[in-house]
Amino acid sequence: MKVLFSPLVRSCFQEMEEILYEKEYFGFEDTAIQYVKELIFEIRDTLPKCRKKPAPTYFNKFGKNLYYSRFRKNKATQWYVFFTIYSVNGEDVYLVQYLSNNHVISKYL
């Protein structure tokens, strides 16, 4: 199994590092970068094992036949990962097409 990130999601990770530091969620830039890296690694390493649900139709603008899984980083924040699953040469490929957190999208789930 392989987990890949779309250009939109890769861009989102870069913006997330800046936002987390600039809005003072983390006091040090290195800490914000480490938080994002850990989120990336957790998604990459565990997404195929996570419980998945079909994404509501609201998220069709990010792709068709999307699923989503939840990643809890602390008591207040959960990240939602929206993805499609393809089979390439007999191998499952998870393509992450959108990422957001409960503070932004919980009303759509």
Contacts in CASP RR format, 6 or more apart in sequence:
PFRMAT RR
TARGET T0000
AUTHOR 0000-0000-0000
METHOD contacts of the structure
MODEL  1
MKVLFSPLVRSCFQEMEEILYEKEYFGFEDTAIQYVKELIFEIRDTLPKC
RKKPAPTYFNKFGKNLYYSRFRKNKATQWYVFFTIYSVNGEDVYLVQYLS
NNHVISKYL
1 48 0 8 1.000
1 91 0 8 1.000
1 92 0 8 1.000
1 93 0 8 1.000
1 94 0 8 1.000
2 91 0 8 1.000
2 92 0 8 1.000
2 93 0 8 1.000
2 94 0 8 1.000
3 43 0 8 1.000
3 44 0 8 1.000
3 47 0 8 1.000
3 48 0 8 1.000
3 93 0 8 1.000
3 94 0 8 1.000
3 96 0 8 1.000
4 93 0 8 1.000
4 94 0 8 1.000
4 95 0 8 1.000
4 96 0 8 1.000
5 13 0 8 1.000
5 40 0 8 1.000
5 95 0 8 1.000
5 96 0 8 1.000
6 95 0 8 1.000
6 96 0 8 1.000
6 97 0 8 1.000
6 98 0 8 1.000
8 62 0 8 1.000
8 97 0 8 1.000
8 98 0 8 1.000
9 96 0 8 1.000
9 97 0 8 1.000
9 98 0 8 1.000
9 99 0 8 1.000
12 99 0 8 1.000
13 36 0 8 1.000
13 39 0 8 1.000
13 40 0 8 1.000
13 99 0 8 1.000
16 32 0 8 1.000
16 36 0 8 1.000
17 29 0 8 1.000
17 32 0 8 1.000
17 33 0 8 1.000
17 36 0 8 1.000
18 32 0 8 1.000
19 25 0 8 1.000
20 26 0 8 1.000
20 32 0 8 1.000
20 35 0 8 1.000
20 36 0 8 1.000
21 27 0 8 1.000
21 28 0 8 1.000
21 29 0 8 1.000
21 31 0 8 1.000
21 32 0 8 1.000
25 32 0 8 1.000
26 32 0 8 1.000
26 35 0 8 1.000
35 73 0 8 1.000
39 71 0 8 1.000
39 73 0 8 1.000
39 79 0 8 1.000
42 71 0 8 1.000
43 71 0 8 1.000
43 81 0 8 1.000
43 96 0 8 1.000
47 69 0 8 1.000
47 81 0 8 1.000
47 83 0 8 1.000
47 94 0 8 1.000
47 96 0 8 1.000
48 92 0 8 1.000
48 94 0 8 1.000
50 69 0 8 1.000
50 70 0 8 1.000
50 71 0 8 1.000
51 69 0 8 1.000
52 67 0 8 1.000
52 68 0 8 1.000
52 69 0 8 1.000
53 67 0 8 1.000
53 68 0 8 1.000
53 69 0 8 1.000
54 66 0 8 1.000
54 67 0 8 1.000
55 66 0 8 1.000
55 67 0 8 1.000
55 68 0 8 1.000
55 82 0 8 1.000
56 108 0 8 1.000
56 109 0 8 1.000
58 108 0 8 1.000
59 66 0 8 1.000
59 68 0 8 1.000
59 82 0 8 1.000
59 98 0 8 1.000
59 108 0 8 1.000
60 66 0 8 1.000
62 82 0 8 1.000
62 97 0 8 1.000
62 98 0 8 1.000
63 82 0 8 1.000
63 84 0 8 1.000
63 97 0 8 1.000
63 98 0 8 1.000
64 84 0 8 1.000
65 84 0 8 1.000
66 82 0 8 1.000
66 83 0 8 1.000
66 84 0 8 1.000
66 97 0 8 1.000
66 98 0 8 1.000
67 82 0 8 1.000
67 83 0 8 1.000
67 84 0 8 1.000
67 85 0 8 1.000
68 80 0 8 1.000
68 81 0 8 1.000
68 82 0 8 1.000
68 83 0 8 1.000
68 109 0 8 1.000
69 80 0 8 1.000
69 81 0 8 1.000
69 83 0 8 1.000
70 78 0 8 1.000
70 79 0 8 1.000
70 80 0 8 1.000
70 81 0 8 1.000
71 78 0 8 1.000
71 79 0 8 1.000
71 80 0 8 1.000
71 81 0 8 1.000
72 78 0 8 1.000
72 79 0 8 1.000
73 79 0 8 1.000
77 101 0 8 1.000
77 102 0 8 1.000
77 103 0 8 1.000
78 101 0 8 1.000
78 102 0 8 1.000
79 99 0 8 1.000
79 100 0 8 1.000
79 101 0 8 1.000
80 99 0 8 1.000
80 100 0 8 1.000
80 101 0 8 1.000
80 102 0 8 1.000
80 105 0 8 1.000
80 109 0 8 1.000
81 96 0 8 1.000
81 98 0 8 1.000
81 99 0 8 1.000
82 96 0 8 1.000
82 97 0 8 1.000
82 98 0 8 1.000
82 99 0 8 1.000
83 94 0 8 1.000
83 95 0 8 1.000
83 96 0 8 1.000
83 97 0 8 1.000
84 94 0 8 1.000
84 95 0 8 1.000
84 97 0 8 1.000
85 92 0 8 1.000
85 93 0 8 1.000
85 94 0 8 1.000
85 95 0 8 1.000
86 92 0 8 1.000
86 93 0 8 1.000
86 95 0 8 1.000
87 93 0 8 1.000
END
